[in-house]
Amino acid sequence: MSKTLIRGAKVLGGEPQDVLIDGETITQVGAGLSAEGAEVVEAGGKVLLPGLVDLHTHLREPGREDSETVLTGTRAAASGGYTNVFAMANTFPVADTAGVVEQVWRLGQESGYCDVQPIGAVTVGLEGQKLAELGAMHESAAGVTVFSDDGKCVHDAVIMRRALEYVKAFDGVVAQHAQEPRLTEGAQMNEGVVSAELGLGGWPAVAEESVIARDVLLADHVGSRVHICHLSTAGSVEIVRWAKSRGIRVTAEVTPHHLLLTDELVRSYNPVYKVNPPLRTERDVLALREALADGTIDIVATDHAPHPHEDKDCEWAAAAMGMVGLETALSVVQETMVDTGLLDWAGVADRMSFTPARIGRAESHGRPVSAGEPANLTLVDTAYRGPVDPVGFASRSRNTPYEGRELPGRVTHTWLRGKATLVDGKLT
């Protein structure tokens, strides 16, 4: 079994320590470690984190391999410091049966760049009419614990209630894409001053907030777990904060782009900024940062949404919604949360590894960096700062809103169960 000695790393941003990996496991953490025959990685004060966990990734396979595949998506994940991603169900065919989720799970095992945990659809075909095979997907080899119709809202309250009741039996969670469809018909961007000036159809905050309010009450009634995908408004923060104060079992995520970008960027009419939910106002951005810092929002999730060039390089109204995010997420979190003093690196580890693993029940991920734990790790050069160049992305798609923008931090190494998937910024 191979050995790796990581020398002089700031574990979770603390004092420099050495970390010894033997095979798939961390065997020692301390000062002045040595190991005969070990490969030595000189960290030089870089920050060592547990491997990141993304609870919201679109890998597109099966059906849209022109956008992304499990292989290219997991390569992008490793490049961004991730060792586990949860793959959304809006594939073709939809991941609404045991057979499809097992296919995605096996593709993840074969790819090898990170673990892939499929998310099962809540309803058949994402159509919101009939519950999918939730129990069968959970009992399958994929062991599905998270269910979502992301891309579409489970808008029927009865269907949502039944789903919450069903997953409660095996401690599953329903991840809701909060978007009241009748309030967002024809919507193109956030409803507000900018949409009015540009003459684009507005996407009101209440379309998100009303669904979240309903669903936390349903979760309370049923006694089940509900997770809010890509929360994006200050009002949504207040609803989740209230629900948590009542002891309701709700968790929530925010995307990196909603922590940094605002609807003012839409003035460019560049479709790279078209996303669901839409970019909101500066007030919303600041509220989201504060909520992530104080724990009202539990995690950062990328909503990595790759699209081929032709689906984005077109007029705004015809463009697909979504942004790639796996390879830039940690840099955006450093810019918005760490460099602003809102979170330290231990807090980042909590929001991007420990807590998403706990929500998704990924037991071998999101573990402490200590002896006896799985060697799922990522090393970050936090002193680096440079422009984002999508030409070098491992993802098959290039629809990033950060092209040419300077961001801090660079993942230099990633280890999956002790095996290096990224070394000196290059995939192995």
C-alpha positions in Angstrom: 0.0 0.0 0.0 1.3 3.5 -0.9 2.2 6.1 1.7 2.0 9.9 1.4 3.4 12.4 3.8 1.9 15.9 3.6 4.4 18.1 5.3 3.6 21.5 6.8 -0.1 21.8 6.0 -2.4 24.1 7.9 -5.1 21.6 8.8 -8.5 23.5 8.6 -6.4 26.7 8.6 -4.7 26.1 11.9 -1.0 25.7 12.8 1.1 23.7 10.2 1.2 20.0 10.8 2.2 16.9 9.0 -0.3 14.3 7.8 0.6 10.7 7.0 -1.6 8.7 4.7 -1.1 4.9 4.5 -3.2 3.3 1.9 -6.8 4.7 2.1 -6.4 6.0 5.7 -4.9 8.9 7.6 -2.6 7.2 10.1 -0.9 10.1 11.8 -1.4 13.9 12.3 1.3 15.8 14.1 4.6 17.7 13.9 7.9 16.2 12.6 6.4 13.1 11.2 8.5 10.8 8.9 7.8 7.6 7.0 10.2 5.5 5.1 9.3 5.2 1.4 6.5 7.7 1.6 5.9 10.2 -1.2 6.4 13.6 0.4 4.2 16.6 -0.5 5.6 19.9 0.7 2.5 21.9 1.6 4.5 25.0 2.6 1.6 26.4 4.7 -1.2 25.6 2.3 -4.6 24.8 3.9 -5.6 21.2 4.2 -9.3 20.5 4.2 -11.4 17.4 4.2 -12.5 16.5 0.6 -15.3 18.8 -0.4 -18.9 17.4 -0.9 -21.3 18.9 -3.3 -25.0 18.1 -2.6 -26.1 19.6 -6.0 -24.3 18.7 -9.2 -25.6 18.2 -12.7 -23.5 15.5 -14.5 -26.0 15.3 -17.5 -25.3 11.6 -18.2 -27.3 9.7 -19.4 -28.7 11.7 -22.3 -26.9 15.0 -22.5 -23.3 13.9 -22.9 -22.7 16.9 -25.1 -22.8 19.0 -22.0 -21.1 16.7 -19.5 -20.4 13.1 -18.6 -19.8 11.4 -15.3 -16.2 11.2 -16.2 -15.7 14.8 -17.2 -17.9 16.0 -14.3 -15.9 14.0 -11.7 -12.6 15.3 -13.3 -14.0 18.8 -12.8 -14.9 17.9 -9.2 -11.4 16.6 -8.4 -10.0 19.8 -9.9 -12.1 21.8 -7.5 -11.2 19.8 -4.4 -14.3 17.6 -4.3 -14.2 13.9 -3.4 -18.0 13.3 -3.4 -20.8 14.8 -5.5 -24.5 14.2 -5.6 -25.8 14.0 -9.1 -29.2 15.5 -9.9 -32.0 13.5 -11.5 -32.9 15.6 -14.5 -31.1 13.4 -17.0 -32.6 11.7 -20.1 -34.0 9.3 -19.1 -34.9 10.9 -15.8 -33.3 9.1 -12.7 -36.7 8.0 -11.4 -36.1 4.3 -11.2 -33.6 2.0 -9.5 -32.2 1.1 -12.9 -31.2 4.6 -13.9 -29.7 5.6 -10.5 -27.7 2.4 -10.5 -26.4 3.2 -13.9 -25.2 6.7 -12.7 -23.7 5.1 -9.6 -21.8 2.5 -11.5 -20.5 5.2 -14.0 -19.2 7.1 -10.9 -17.4 4.0 -9.6 -15.8 3.4 -13.0 -14.7 7.1 -13.4 -12.8 7.1 -10.2 -12.1 10.8 -9.8 -14.6 11.2 -7.0 -17.5 9.3 -5.5 -20.9 9.9 -7.2 -24.1 9.6 -5.2 -27.2 9.8 -7.5 -30.2 11.9 -6.4 -33.5 10.3 -7.3 -36.4 12.1 -8.8 -39.4 12.8 -6.5 -41.9 12.3 -9.3 -42.1 10.2 -12.4 -40.4 12.1 -15.3 -40.2 15.2 -13.1 -43.8 15.8 -14.1 -45.1 16.4 -10.6 -48.0 14.1 -11.0 -47.0 10.7 -9.4 -44.4 9.7 -6.9 -41.4 7.9 -8.4 -39.9 4.7 -7.1 -38.5 6.3 -3.9 -38.2 3.0 -1.9 -36.8 1.0 -4.8 -34.1 3.7 -5.5 -33.2 3.7 -1.8 -32.9 -0.1 -1.7 -30.9 -0.2 -4.9 -27.1 -0.6 -5.1 -27.0 3.2 -5.3 -28.6 3.6 -1.9 -30.3 6.9 -2.7 -31.1 9.1 0.3 -31.7 12.5 -1.4 -34.7 13.0 -3.8 -35.3 16.1 -5.9 -37.1 17.2 -9.0 -34.5 20.0 -9.3 -35.1 22.1 -12.4 -38.7 21.8 -11.6 -40.6 22.5 -8.4 -42.7 19.8 -6.7 -45.6 22.3 -6.8 -48.5 20.1 -5.7 -48.7 20.2 -1.9 -50.3 16.8 -1.6 -47.4 15.2 -3.7 -44.9 17.0 -1.6 -46.5 15.8 1.6 -46.6 12.2 0.4 -42.9 12.4 -0.6 -41.9 13.7 2.8 -43.9 11.0 4.5 -42.3 8.3 2.3 -38.7 9.3 2.8 -39.2 9.6 6.6 -39.3 5.8 6.8 -35.6 5.6 5.8 -34.3 9.0 7.0 -34.2 10.4 3.5 -34.6 14.0 2.5 -36.5 15.8 -0.2 -34.5 18.6 -1.8 -36.9 21.2 -3.1 -36.4 23.5 -6.1 -38.5 26.3 -4.7 -40.2 28.0 -7.6 -44.0 28.6 -7.8 -44.5 28.0 -11.6 -47.5 30.2 -12.0 -45.5 33.2 -10.6 -42.6 32.7 -12.9 -44.2 32.1 -16.3 -42.1 33.9 -18.9 -39.7 35.1 -16.3 -36.2 35.9 -17.5 -34.4 37.5 -14.5 -35.0 38.8 -11.0 -38.1 41.0 -10.7 -37.0 44.5 -9.7 -35.5 47.8 -10.9 -33.2 46.2 -13.4 -35.8 43.9 -15.0 -38.2 46.9 -15.3 -35.5 49.0 -17.0 -34.5 46.2 -19.4 -38.0 45.1 -20.1 -37.3 41.5 -19.2 -39.9 39.3 -17.6 -39.5 39.5 -13.8 -39.0 36.5 -11.4 -40.3 37.7 -8.1 -38.7 36.7 -4.8 -42.1 35.6 -3.5 -42.2 32.7 -6.1 -39.3 31.2 -4.1 -40.4 32.3 -0.6 -44.0 31.0 -0.8 -42.9 27.5 -1.7 -40.3 27.4 1.1 -42.9 28.6 3.6 -45.3 25.9 2.5 -42.7 23.2 2.6 -41.2 23.9 6.0 -44.8 23.8 7.4 -45.3 20.4 5.6 -42.1 19.1 7.0 -43.1 20.2 10.5 -46.5 18.5 10.1 -45.0 15.2 8.8 -41.9 15.3 11.0 -39.6 14.7 8.1 -36.5 16.4 6.6 -36.7 19.0 3.8 -33.7 20.6 2.1 -34.0 23.9 0.2 -32.0 24.0 -3.0 -30.1 27.2 -4.1 -31.8 29.6 -1.7 -31.4 33.1 -3.2 -33.4 35.8 -1.4 -33.3 37.7 1.9 -36.9 36.7 2.5 -36.1 33.1 2.1 -33.4 33.4 4.7 -35.9 34.8 7.2 -38.3 31.9 6.6 -35.6 29.3 7.1 -34.4 31.1 10.2 -37.9 31.1 11.6 -38.4 27.4 10.8 -35.2 26.5 12.5 -36.1 28.5 15.6 -39.3 26.3 15.7 -37.2 23.1 15.6 -38.4 22.2 12.1 -36.0 19.8 10.3 -35.0 22.1 7.4 -31.6 22.6 5.8 -30.7 25.0 3.1 -27.9 25.6 0.5 -26.6 28.6 -1.3 -24.6 28.6 -4.5 -21.3 30.4 -4.9 -22.7 32.6 -7.7 -25.5 33.8 -5.4 -22.9 34.8 -2.9 -21.0 37.0 -5.4 -23.0 38.1 -8.4 -26.0 40.4 -8.7 -28.7 41.1 -11.2 -26.9 44.3 -12.3 -24.7 42.0 -14.5 -27.8 41.2 -16.6 -27.5 44.7 -18.1 -24.9 43.2 -20.4 -27.4 40.8 -21.8 -24.7 38.1 -21.7 -26.5 34.8 -21.3 -23.7 33.4 -19.1 -25.5 35.3 -16.3 -28.8 33.6 -16.9 -29.5 31.1 -14.1 -32.3 29.5 -12.1 -33.0 31.0 -9.6 -31.9 34.3 -11.1 -29.1 36.5 -9.8 -30.7 38.7 -7.2 -29.9 42.2 -5.7 -26.9 43.3 -3.6 -29.2 43.3 -0.5 -30.0 39.6 -1.1 -26.3 38.8 -1.6 -25.3 40.3 1.7 -28.2 38.6 3.5 -27.1 35.2 2.0 -23.5 35.7 3.2 -24.6 36.6 6.7 -27.0 33.6 6.8 -24.2 31.2 5.7 -21.9 32.7 8.4 -24.4 32.3 11.2 -25.6 28.8 10.1 -29.1 29.7 8.9 -27.9 28.5 5.5 -26.2 25.2 6.2 -24.0 24.6 3.1 -22.6 25.8 -0.1 -23.6 23.7 -3.1 -22.5 24.5 -6.7 -25.6 23.7 -8.8 -22.9 22.9 -11.4 -25.0 23.2 -14.6 -22.9 22.6 -17.8 -24.3 23.5 -21.2 -22.8 23.2 -24.7 -21.6 26.4 -26.4 -24.6 26.7 -28.7 -27.1 26.7 -25.7 -25.4 29.8 -24.2 -24.0 31.6 -27.2 -27.4 33.0 -28.4 -29.9 35.7 -27.6 -30.8 36.0 -23.9 -34.4 34.8 -24.2 -33.4 31.6 -26.0 -30.4 30.7 -23.7 -30.4 27.8 -21.3 -30.2 28.6 -17.6 -27.2 27.6 -15.6 -23.5 28.0 -14.8 -20.6 25.6 -14.3 -19.3 25.8 -10.7 -17.2 22.8 -9.5 -13.8 24.3 -10.4 -14.4 27.8 -9.0 -16.6 27.2 -6.0 -13.9 27.2 -3.3 -12.3 30.4 -4.8 -15.6 32.2 -4.7 -16.2 31.1 -1.1 -12.7 32.3 -0.2 -13.4 35.7 -1.8 -16.9 36.2 -0.3 -16.6 34.5 3.1 -13.0 34.0 4.2 -11.3 37.1 2.8 -14.2 39.2 4.2 -13.8 37.7 7.7 -17.2 36.0 7.8 -15.9 32.5 7.9 -12.6 30.9 8.8 -11.3 27.7 7.1 -12.8 25.5 9.7 -16.1 27.1 8.9 -15.5 26.4 5.2 -14.8 22.8 6.0 -18.1 22.7 7.8 -20.2 24.3 5.1 -18.5 22.5 2.1 -17.7 19.1 3.6 -18.9 18.1 7.0 -22.5 19.3 6.8 -23.3 18.4 3.2 -22.0 14.9 3.9 -24.3 14.7 6.9 -27.3 15.9 5.1 -26.8 13.4 2.3 -25.7 10.6 4.7 -22.4 10.2 2.9 -20.8 8.4 5.8 -17.2 8.1 4.5 -17.0 11.7 3.5 -17.0 14.9 5.5 -14.8 13.3 8.2 -12.2 15.0 10.4 -8.6 15.3 9.3 -7.4 12.9 12.0 -5.8 9.4 12.5 -8.1 6.6 11.5 -10.2 8.6 9.1 -10.6 8.0 5.3 -7.9 10.0 3.4 -10.3 12.2 1.4 -8.5 15.5 1.4 -7.9 18.6 -0.6 -4.9 21.0 -0.3 -5.5 24.7 -1.2 -3.0 27.4 -2.0 -4.9 30.3 -0.4 -2.2 32.9 -1.3 -2.8 32.4 -5.0 -4.8 34.9 -7.0 -5.3 34.9 -10.7 -7.8 35.1 -13.6 -10.3 32.4 -14.4 -9.5 30.8 -17.7 -12.2 28.2 -18.7 -10.0 26.9 -21.5 -8.2 24.9 -18.8 -11.4 23.5 -17.3 -11.8 19.7 -16.9 -15.6 20.1 -17.4 -16.8 19.5 -20.9 -18.6 22.9 -20.8 -17.3 26.4 -20.4 -20.3 28.5 -19.3 -18.7 30.2 -16.3 -19.6 33.7 -15.3 -16.1 34.3 -14.0 -14.1 34.2 -17.2 -11.2 36.7 -16.9 -12.2 37.6 -13.3 -9.4 37.4 -10.7 -10.3 35.0 -7.9 -8.2 33.9 -4.9 -7.2 30.4 -4.0 -6.2 27.4 -6.0 -6.7 23.7 -5.3 -3.3 22.0 -5.8 -3.9 18.5 -4.6 -6.9 16.2 -4.1 -6.9 12.7 -2.6 -9.7 10.2 -2.8 -9.2 7.4 -0.2 -5.5 8.1 -0.3 -5.1 8.1 -4.1 -4.1 11.4 -5.6 -6.6 12.5 -8.2 -5.0 16.0 -8.6 -1.3 16.8 -8.2 0.2 20.3 -8.5 -3.0 21.4 -10.1 -3.0 18.7 -12.8 -5.3 15.7 -12.9 -3.6 12.3 -12.5 
